């Protein structure tokens, strides 16, 4: 016998409920919809090319964090 709600579905429901509680909109589209992640993938590509691949060689996570903050000008 199969459970009525799989764990992934439950997580998705809880996620949607939490977004609703804080007044946030979910940016996830339908299955197979690449438009949602296109901007993020583009940004990640630039991040890796301009910062990670070009500079690299950090000693620890804090160094990468600081470099990332400087890269996005926070």
Rosetta blueprint (number, residue, H / E / L):
1 X L
2 X L
3 X L
4 X L
5 X L
6 X L
7 X H
8 X H
9 X H
10 X H
11 X H
12 X H
13 X H
14 X H
15 X H
16 X H
17 X H
18 X H
19 X H
20 X H
21 X H
22 X H
23 X L
24 X L
25 X L
26 X L
27 X L
28 X L
29 X L
30 X L
31 X L
32 X L
33 X L
34 X L
35 X H
36 X H
37 X H
38 X H
39 X H
40 X H
41 X H
42 X H
43 X H
44 X H
45 X H
46 X H
47 X H
48 X H
49 X H
50 X H
51 X H
52 X H
53 X H
54 X L
55 X L
56 X L
57 X L
58 X L
59 X L
60 X L
61 X H
62 X H
63 X H
64 X H
65 X H
66 X H
67 X H
68 X H
69 X H
70 X H
71 X H
72 X L
73 X L
74 X L
